[in-house]
Amino acid sequence: MSAPTTNAARAAYGPRFLAPLLLGPLLNPINTTMISVALVPISHDLGVPSSTVVWLVAGLYLTSAVAQPTLGRVGDLLGPRRVYLAGLVVVAVAGLLPLVLPGFGAVILARVLIGLGTSAAYPSVMSMIRARAEHTGVPTPPAVLSGISISTLTSAAIGPVLGGVLIDVAGWRAIFAVNVPLALAAFAMTWCWVPEVRRREPTSLRALDPVGIVVFAATIGTLLVFILDLSTPHWWLLALSALALAVLCWWELRRTEPFLDLRMLAANQPLTRTYLRMFLLYLGFYAMTYGYSQWVQDDAGFSSGAAGLLQLPTAGLAGLMSIAIARSTRVRAPILIAACTPILGGLLMLGLHSSSPIGYLVLIAALFGVAQGLASVSNQQVLYRQAPASQIGTASGLSRTFVYLGAIASSGVLGATFGDAPTDANMHLLGALIAAAAALVLVLAITDRSLRGRPRATELADPGSGGAGRRR
């Protein structure tokens, strides 16, 4: 960038504008990972069996998978700033519920509301950044988009550590209460420093396409519940999901302003390939994270603390890789590397044994850290370029739905693969599955011509305005 352009970018995307937009999106990943160290204390304290308490994890995933594109759509129509602020209020209220209401029901409700409130953050922030570029005419610096990825990666990594400290100091309810000051701080900064985004007001409730939203929720919800228990599959749920999908397609294709623009997705093949890459990558990432942690404790004989330390290279390298490419506008090479490293990691998992040296275990964890950092930043930049300007909120939220689909699919894969306890043979099978998924990502990336070269300045200032991203 030239000096005038750099100065303009600093003025348009200064600390006051960015600080609240970086704080809100980290609430979802930090809540996703903090709960992992709280399941046992909650189970013991409230007398809830382990088979029931795991719904605290699934509940947030299910809510977020449906709510992210839904609230993105609402933000596209009503304005992302007001949706963002409303979501932060919901998060603050949810953080107080376990403190004032007894029983497991209040905890479940709190997790669902946290999933709902935090789902407003990512699509709203992407919309506000897009609106900033349109209003100022200043291209969005790659470092701005990378900053969101880095903040979410970092918060996800520190979640278990923060959760453990809070539980030791103040009990498990503290992992809910910590949302209150974080949400209120983001609310105050947004209210004071982030300008309102002008959006066309819908003429009626029908402009939000409530029927499409409900049918989409039914499609995703039934599919995710089916995936959660692949060891004993309930095929009627899959059939119900397929029926709901058919109804969704029929309904949305009849509307002039649908909740999900299926014609745009069919025409915008680069965007649909990005969604598919994200699903496959995060299927592998989550399968590795949860499966590796279980195996090193149950089969390799490491303690919980040691298991956490063995995954520090994953978090550390994810952060370093995301910082390394934060200012780059080239995305093809990072995406190709993000596909190749899980292939290598999956193949190395074929040689895992309970007696494998620590260096071998650390190497495998490190490879997945490299892939996570590169994939998070590069795919977010690609999404920002490919999504139509008028649908950035919905498109961004839908990308998170594919991430959650990958996360829940990984849970189903682990349930079907591991059985009662993970073994070396289970890890070998898991490694083969991860390598196969990553190989598909590699094929998608190699054949995607839209990833080649650098974006034009006009694509950064007004993304989605050219090529396949334009709405027809």
C-alpha positions, 0 to 999 in steps of 0.5 A, a space after each residue: 500500500 502507498 502511504 496515503 492509502 495506509 493512512 486512509 486505512 488507519 483512519 477508517 479501521 482504527 482501534 475504536 472501530 475494530 476493538 468492539 468488533 474483535 471482542 464480540 466474535 470471540 465469545 462463541 469459541 471461548 464458550 465452546 471450549 470453556 465448557 469442556 472442563 466444566 462438564 464433570 463439575 456440573 455433572 457432579 454438582 447437579 447430579 446429572 449423568 454424563 450422557 445428559 450433560 454432554 447436551 451442553 456442548 451439543 445444544 450450543 452447536 445446534 443453536 449456533 448452526 441455525 442461528 448464524 445464517 438466520 441472524 445474518 439475514 436479519 442483519 442484512 435487512 434490519 442493520 447489523 449493528 442493532 442485531 449485534 447489540 441485541 445479541 450481546 444483551 442476550 449473552 449478558 442475560 444468559 451469563 446470569 441465569 445459572 447464578 439466579 435459577 437452580 437446576 440443570 434446566 437453567 444451565 441448558 437454557 443459558 447455553 442455548 441463549 449463549 449460542 443464540 446471542 453469540 451467533 449474532 456476532 460473526 455475520 454482523 461484524 462481517 457486514 459492518 466491515 463490508 459497510 465500512 469499506 463501501 462508506 469510506 471507499 477504503 479497501 478492507 486491509 487483509 489484517 482486519 479480516 485476519 484479526 477476527 480469525 486470530 481473536 477467535 483462534 486465540 480465544 478457543 485455545 485459551 478457553 479450557 485454561 480460562 475455564 479451569 482457572 475460573 472453576 478453581 477460583 469461583 466454581 463452574 458457574 463462573 464460566 457463565 458469569 464471565 460472559 456478562 462483563 465481556 458482553 457489556 464491554 463489547 456493547 458499550 464500545 459498539 454503542 459509542 464507537 461503531 456507527 449505524 449501518 444504513 439498511 433497507 427496512 423490510 416492508 413486512 415480516 414476510 421480507 425476513 422469510 420466516 417460513 424459510 428460516 423455520 424450514 432451514 432450522 428443521 433441516 439442519 436440526 434433524 440432520 445434526 441430531 442424526 449425526 450426533 449418534 451415528 453408532 446407532 443411527 435413527 434413519 427416520 431423522 435423516 429421512 425427515 431432514 431430506 424431506 425438510 430440505 426438499 421443502 426448503 428448496 421448493 419454497 426458496 426457489 419460489 421467492 424473489 427475496 429468499 432467506 437462502 438464495 439457492 440460485 446465487 449459491 448454484 451460480 456462485 460455485 467458488 462460494 459453494 466450494 469454499 463452504 464445502 472446503 470448510 466443512 471437510 477441514 473442520 470435520 478433520 480438525 475437530 475429529 483430531 482435537 477430540 479423538 486425540 485428547 481421548 486417546 492419549 488419556 484412555 489408551 496412551 495413559 497420559 493425565 488430563 493435564 499432560 493431554 492438554 500440554 500435548 495439544 499446545 503445539 496445535 494452538 500455538 502454531 495455529 496462532 503463529 500461522 494466522 499472524 504470519 499471513 495476516 497481511 497477505 492477500 494471496 490465499 491459494 498457497 495457504 489453502 493448499 498447505 492447509 489441505 496437505 498438512 492434515 493429509 500428512 498428519 492423518 498418514 502419521 496417525 496410521 503409525 500411532 501406538 500407545 508406546 509412541 515417543 512424545 516427539 511423534 505425538 507433538 509432531 502430529 499435533 503441530 501439523 494440525 495447528 499449521 493447517 488451522 491457522 492457515 485455513 482460518 485466515 485464508 478461507 475468511 478472506 476468500 469468503 469476504 471476496 466471494 459473498 454478494 455485498 447485499 448478502 454478506 451477513 447471511 453468507 458469513 453465517 452460513 459459513 459458520 453453519 458448515 463449520 458446526 456441521 463439521 464439528 458435530 459430524 466429527 462427534 458422530 464419527 468418533 462415536 461410531 469409530 471409538 465405541 466404549 474406549 479408543 484404541 490404537 486401531 481406532 486412531 489408525 482408522 480415524 487418521 485414514 478418514 482425516 487424510 481422505 477428507 483433506 485430500 478432497 479439500 486439496 482437489 477442491 483447492 487445486 481445481 478452484 480458479 478463483 483462488 489464483 492471483 491477488 484480488 483487485 482493489 475494487 474487490 476489497 473495497 466493494 467485495 462480491 461486486 465482480 465475477 460469480 459473487 454478483 447477485 443476478 
